[in-house]
Amino acid sequence: MKEKVKDLLNLLRVRQYYKNVLVVLGAFFSENIFDISIYLLLVIGFILLCCASSINYIINDWIDIEKDQKHPEKIEKRPLANGSISKKNAFVILAVLSAIIVFSFIFIIQDWNFMLMLALILITGQLYNHIFKNYAFLDILSLSLNYLWRTMAGCFLVGVFMSPWLFLAIIEIALFLVIAKRKGDFLLLGEEDAKEHKKSYNQYSLKLLEQFHVMISSSLFVTYSIYLIFKFNLFASEDIKIHEYATIITIPIFLYIIMRYLYLTSEKPEIARSPEKAFFDRGMIIAGGLLAAIIAYAFYFDKVVQLLQL
């Protein structure tokens, strides 16, 4: 029984569900996190995003059964490839996930914009499964788009505008993670075997991927730094509040997180292949916690004070 549950979790790729937490970013950065009325919508939205993600993962695994059987890591984690879950059972699971989405749209969410984002996740995922994964550069760009759709879905749920800064940052973070995963394949399999594993890898090399990673990580750092400066008007000398000015401390912390992740994905390819493992690195946990705490302090200090004065 325990093995069957493990196989089901691997088929759904529950370990990848952390990506769907992006649904709350719109609420956080629009400073609506204290609005309890949006919580139920965000939870339902998170569940539906997980369902859509699992549909894409299952179809991808179905298509790649033969290729995954030649991959030393994927053969263990993909039940369709190792035969622990049959195609028939996988089809039943796909039907159940699809029914959950349709039922939720008809009776619960009823938000066309959110459902459009959900549809884009499915469409982009299938375009990747059938076309884009065979073409270099289009593969990493199409995978990155799903991070954007998740974030926009959350913005639509709570009725807030997605700023260009958040749009740009999400794309860059997505590219940063996706390129790291490509590097992990090359480091784990070797360049020759990696190119046999995926058609698009014929146009990549480890050196090229490392150049992409440096380019995107630099762009991400600049985007984050400029966003903070303009968001809190850190150039001001008189009007700036101390809790807003404190965000400047997060710039070197953010740089450390980027550098630490680059190190982990270069020296430990198993982390590049499974980015969620980086969350358990002590340096990432401490830096990430400090970053989140300071940003929350800057964004919500005034609101907390107002609540305490009521």
C-alpha angles and dihedrals in degrees: 000000000000091000092049091053090048091051091050092050090050092049091051089041092225087174087070095053091095087081089068091064082085085085089080097052094087091054092047099048093042086056094240097123092113091057099103092188091074096053097085091049091050092050092050090045090052091051093049092048088052090051092050091047092051091050089056092046094050094049090047091051090047091054094044099046095119095043093046090053087065094050112091094213102036095051088066098045102038113076095195091056095048094039098240089124120038125226089245093057091044089055091052090051090050090053092050093050091049091049091052091054094047093046092049092050094050099043109020122019103028091173113136094196092054091046089050089058090048089051091049090053090054095042094046090046093052093044086054093046094050106027122359098054088068094058125070117238092010088069095058093040093051092048090050092054091067090063088055094049090052092053094045090049089059092048091053092048093058095034100243133137117251107230121223088243093060090043092054095042094051093051091049094047090049093050089046091056097040094050089049089055091052089051089051091057092052093047094045099043102025122242096279096048092041090057090053091050096058129020093219091058089074088079095046132078130184090248092052092048091050090052090050090049093052091047094050095042090052091049091048092052092049092047092051094046096048091045092056093046093053097035094058097024091237090180089071115101100189110028098044115110120223094238090053094046088053088073089076087073089065093063095076089039090054090048089052091052091053093047092046092050091048089052095047094048092047098045098032111040091181087069092049089053091049108028092184088073088068088067088070094055109111094225092050092047094051095043093043091049093050092047093050093046094051094045091049089049091052096046100041108028093100092046092050090051091051091050092050091051093055 
